[in-house]
Amino acid sequence: MAKSTKSTKAKTKTTNKSQAVTKAKSAKTSKKSTSTKVTKKPAVKSVKVESVKKEEKKTAFAKMSPLQRIYAGSIAVYLALAAAAFFLMNSLSFQISVGYWGKDELKSVNGTQFAPATQGIVDIEAKWLVMAVALISVIVPVLYLTRLKLSHTKQLKDRIMTTRWIDMAIVGAIMIETIAILSGVLDLGTLKLIGGLMVITMLAGWFAEKRTVKEGTPAIREYYLGMLSGLLPWLVILSYAVFTYVFGELRSPWYVYVLYVVMLAGAGLLGKLQLASLKKKGNLSDYEQVEKKYAVNSLVLRTLFAVVLIVGFLAK
């Protein structure tokens, strides 16, 4: 009987030991599997989050109207042009001056004699003007897609796009002043007069839209007033180009003449579009189509303006 008791105790101890080993192994296995699961979960979640974000972006773009897609595309183009101008254009600058009457020392013998004089006040690099056009052009499309969504919808409904005319006035003034500078117009007062005439042109365009909606008939007088004020700066610019050739016996660089063609053609197209929209010709009775054409034409014109200058001032 004593032997059987000992053997039973031995067996029990062996069984307990094996069970303990088994439990320890199972505990280790569970710890390993648990740790493995914990490390894998974040990776799975991050992949899922990224895929969800991509899907959301695709869905958001798919939900955009054709006009909103034009705005989104223009933002990308303008940012690319600003970057290209910054990295590719050289640092050629132009000195802006003010005119005044000064004392002529040679003639002032028996009394003070006056003569016209100039004083430089600031140097402007051409690339900063191109970047200003591109970056300012980004503002309105971004606002249309974000904070001004409701305002944009209301303006389309009312057929009066106030923010568009503000954008065109600011950017148009910078563009026409840039062309004037490249043509030799360096007097600050003359430059501001040229820019101011461009602002008046856009103001007349806005007023033409507003009066057309109010009276129900095309505001032709306001339209032609805007066209006249838009042509006046070109009289100054082209006179400088002619006088440079006649009296200075020099020609401006090739890109200046290309800009003349681009800007005059663009102004003609925008003027034609405005007149057709006032008269509601064809599909332009739908004001969203009018805004589409303005957005596309402005994008093309500003892109050509920037590309011509980037190529012309390419850093060597």
C-alpha positions, 0 to 999 in steps of 0.5 A: 500500500505504501508503494502505490501511495508514493507512485500516485504522489509521483504521478500527481507531481508529474502531472502538476508539473506538466500542467504548469509547463503547459500553462506557462507555454500557453501564457507565453503563446498568448503573450506573443499573439497579444503583442503581435496583434497590438503591433499590427493594429495601428498599421492596419488602421493607418492604411485604412485612414489613408484609403478613406482620405483618398476616397473622400478626396475623389468623392469631393472632386467628383461632386464638384460642378464643372465651374468649381473644377475650373476654379480648382484647376486654376489654383494649381496653375497659378501656384505653379506659375508663381513657383516657376517665376521665383525659381526660373526668372533672373533678378533684372530690376527697373527703377521707378522714379518721380518727376519734379522741377529742379535747379539747372546749375549751368543755366542759373547764372543771372537767376534760378533756372528750372529744368525737369528732373527725376529721382529714383525711389524704388527698384522692382524686379520683374519676377515679383510682378509676375508672382504678384499676378499669380498669387493674387489670382489664387485668392478669389478661386480659393474663396469661392470654394471655401468661405464664399460658397453661398455668396458665389451662388447668390452672385450667379443667381443675381447675374452680378459677379462683384468679386470677379470684377474686383479680382480683374481690376487688381490683377489687370492694373498690375499686368498693364503697369508691368507692360508699361514698365517694360516699355519704358514708362518708369514714372510713378505718377504715369504708372498709377494713372495707367493702373487707375484707368484699368480699375475704371474699366473694370468698374464700368464692367461691373456697373454695366452688369448691374444696370443691365439686371436692374433695367432689363436692357443691355447697358451699352453706354457703360460697356463702351465707357469701359472699352474707352478707358481700357484703350487709353493706357495703350496709347501711352504704352505704344507711344513709348514703344514708337518713341524708343524706336524713333528717337532712341534707335532701339527696339524693345526685347521680343517678349515685350511685343509678344505681350502686346499681342497677348494682352490686346487679343485677351482684352478683345476676347473679354470685351466681346464676351462681356457684350455677348453676356449683356445681350444674353446671346446663345447659351450666355443667357445662363450666367453660369456659362458666362462665369465659366468663360470668364474663368477660362479666358482669365486663366489662359490670359494670365498664364500666357502673360506669366509664361512669356515673362518667365521665358523672357527673363529666364535665369542664365 
